Amino acid sequence: MGRAKSNSLRSLVISHHNNKKTPKEIYDLLVGKVSLSTVYEWINLFKKTGRVESLKSTGRKRTVATRANKQKKIFTIDGGLNIQNHRVYAYSREDADEKGGIYGLTKFPLSVMVWVGLTKNRSTGPYFIEKGKTVDSNYYVKKILPFAKREGNRLFGSDKW
C-alpha cells in the first residue's frame, strides 16, 4: 500500500477536475506527487460521494463479515487429476502402461452445477442448476433468488437477515 496523501493534495486534484482538466493532465501537473490511478480513484470517489476530504479511520478493526457467501460450483464425475501426483516408475513405456501409466479422461464428463448459500453458522440446501443453463443475471433473479429467499426464511425465521 502507498503512503497516505494529504487532503490538500486531494483538494488540488478535485479543483483541477472541476476546471475540466483530464486525469492525465492533472497527473502531469502534479509531477509524481500521486500516481495516475490515485488521481482516477479520487475523482471517482468525489463523483460518488461529493466529498473532497478522506474520512478518518476510527482505528477499530473490522468485525462485521458479509452476510452470506454464495457460490456455484461444477462437479464432475472424473474429478480432478493432477498427473504429477500419480507417478508410475518403470523401465519402459510398455512397462509403465502395464502398471497403469495411462489415465483416460473423458472429453465431456458428466457434470452438475450446484448453488449453495453459506453463512457463519448455517448453510442453505443445494440448488441444482438445470443441464445446459448458464447462471446469468436473469436466471439468478428468476430462479436462484426466490430459492435463496425461501431458504433464508427457513434458516433465520423471524430473525433479521
VMD Tcl script that draws the C-alpha trace (Angstrom):
set ca {
  {0.00 0.00 0.00}
  {1.14 3.51 -0.71}
  {1.50 6.15 1.90}
  {-1.41 8.39 2.87}
  {-1.79 11.61 0.90}
  {-2.85 14.93 2.38}
  {-6.33 16.34 1.92}
  {-4.81 19.48 0.38}
  {-3.36 17.38 -2.45}
  {-6.72 15.71 -2.90}
  {-8.42 19.14 -2.97}
  {-5.97 20.26 -5.64}
  {-6.82 17.24 -7.80}
  {-10.56 17.89 -7.43}
  {-10.20 21.61 -8.22}
  {-8.31 20.76 -11.43}
  {-11.04 18.23 -12.22}
  {-13.70 20.92 -11.70}
  {-11.72 23.14 -14.10}
  {-12.30 20.48 -16.81}
  {-8.80 19.01 -16.79}
  {-8.44 15.33 -17.67}
  {-6.92 12.93 -15.13}
  {-3.83 12.60 -17.33}
  {-3.38 16.40 -17.41}
  {-3.78 16.54 -13.61}
  {-1.23 13.75 -13.22}
  {1.23 15.62 -15.45}
  {0.71 18.85 -13.45}
  {1.46 17.13 -10.14}
  {4.78 15.73 -11.41}
  {4.96 12.47 -9.49}
  {3.23 13.57 -6.29}
  {0.49 10.98 -6.86}
  {0.01 8.14 -9.31}
  {-2.41 8.31 -12.21}
  {-4.51 5.56 -10.64}
  {-4.79 7.64 -7.44}
  {-5.98 10.63 -9.47}
  {-8.67 8.44 -11.08}
  {-9.63 6.99 -7.68}
  {-10.01 10.42 -6.06}
  {-12.07 11.78 -8.95}
  {-14.38 8.75 -8.94}
  {-14.77 8.98 -5.16}
  {-15.62 12.67 -5.49}
  {-18.22 11.89 -8.17}
  {-19.82 9.22 -5.95}
  {-19.78 10.97 -2.59}
  {-19.30 14.67 -3.35}
  {-16.66 14.82 -0.59}
  {-13.12 16.01 -1.14}
  {-11.55 15.06 2.19}
  {-10.88 11.49 3.19}
  {-12.56 10.08 6.26}
  {-10.51 9.39 9.35}
  {-10.27 5.79 10.43}
  {-11.65 5.02 13.88}
  {-8.80 2.62 14.48}
  {-11.21 -0.17 15.26}
  {-10.75 -3.46 13.46}
  {-13.44 -4.51 11.04}
  {-15.55 -7.08 12.84}
  {-18.55 -7.38 10.56}
  {-18.32 -10.08 7.95}
  {-20.51 -10.26 4.91}
  {-23.95 -11.73 5.47}
  {-23.66 -14.66 3.12}
  {-21.15 -16.13 0.75}
  {-22.86 -17.52 -2.32}
  {-21.04 -19.98 -4.52}
  {-21.82 -22.04 -7.56}
  {-19.63 -24.95 -8.47}
  {-19.49 -27.52 -11.24}
  {-18.84 -31.05 -10.04}
  {-17.71 -33.73 -12.49}
  {-17.60 -37.49 -12.11}
  {-13.94 -37.62 -13.19}
  {-12.91 -35.18 -10.51}
  {-9.54 -33.54 -10.83}
  {-6.47 -35.42 -11.94}
  {-3.03 -34.00 -11.32}
  {-0.61 -36.21 -13.24}
  {2.26 -35.01 -11.04}
  {0.64 -36.70 -8.06}
  {0.20 -40.03 -9.87}
  {3.71 -41.23 -10.70}
  {4.44 -44.64 -12.18}
  {8.04 -45.85 -12.02}
  {9.00 -48.24 -14.83}
  {11.91 -49.13 -17.11}
  {10.00 -48.61 -20.35}
  {6.78 -47.07 -21.65}
  {5.25 -50.53 -22.17}
  {6.08 -51.48 -18.59}
  {4.50 -48.22 -17.37}
  {1.34 -48.89 -19.37}
  {1.04 -52.32 -17.77}
  {1.31 -50.74 -14.33}
  {-1.46 -48.26 -15.10}
  {0.59 -45.44 -16.60}
  {-2.18 -44.26 -18.93}
  {-5.00 -42.25 -17.44}
  {-8.07 -41.96 -19.60}
  {-10.16 -38.86 -19.14}
  {-13.47 -38.40 -20.86}
  {-13.72 -35.36 -23.08}
  {-17.11 -34.30 -21.73}
  {-17.58 -35.87 -18.29}
  {-20.96 -35.97 -16.62}
  {-21.29 -32.87 -14.50}
  {-23.74 -30.99 -12.35}
  {-23.74 -27.32 -11.30}
  {-24.81 -26.63 -7.73}
  {-25.55 -23.33 -5.96}
  {-25.26 -23.17 -2.17}
  {-25.51 -20.20 0.19}
  {-23.22 -20.18 3.23}
  {-23.41 -18.07 6.37}
  {-21.33 -18.10 9.51}
  {-23.40 -20.74 11.29}
  {-25.62 -22.35 8.66}
  {-25.89 -23.26 5.00}
  {-28.80 -23.41 2.61}
  {-29.84 -26.53 0.85}
  {-28.29 -27.13 -2.56}
  {-29.94 -25.73 -5.68}
  {-29.18 -27.85 -8.74}
  {-28.97 -25.81 -11.93}
  {-30.58 -27.36 -14.99}
  {-28.31 -29.01 -17.52}
  {-27.15 -26.64 -20.24}
  {-28.14 -23.50 -18.35}
  {-25.72 -20.72 -17.53}
  {-26.18 -18.55 -14.48}
  {-26.62 -15.04 -15.81}
  {-28.41 -12.16 -14.09}
  {-31.85 -13.13 -15.44}
  {-31.52 -16.75 -14.35}
  {-30.19 -15.65 -10.97}
  {-33.09 -13.25 -10.35}
  {-35.82 -15.59 -11.59}
  {-34.64 -18.92 -10.19}
  {-31.95 -18.63 -7.53}
  {-33.10 -15.54 -5.60}
  {-36.59 -16.94 -4.84}
  {-34.93 -20.16 -3.68}
  {-32.47 -18.17 -1.54}
  {-35.32 -16.17 -0.02}
  {-37.24 -19.34 0.90}
  {-34.09 -20.85 2.38}
  {-33.30 -17.63 4.28}
  {-36.77 -17.60 5.80}
  {-36.39 -21.26 6.71}
  {-32.96 -20.77 8.29}
  {-33.46 -17.46 10.05}
  {-37.22 -17.37 10.59}
  {-38.15 -14.09 12.22}
  {-34.51 -13.07 12.80}
  {-33.32 -10.07 10.86}
  {-31.30 -11.29 7.90}
}
mol new
graphics top color blue
foreach p $ca { graphics top sphere $p radius 0.5 }
foreach p [lrange $ca 0 end-1] q [lrange $ca 1 end] { graphics top cylinder $p $q radius 0.2 }
display resetview
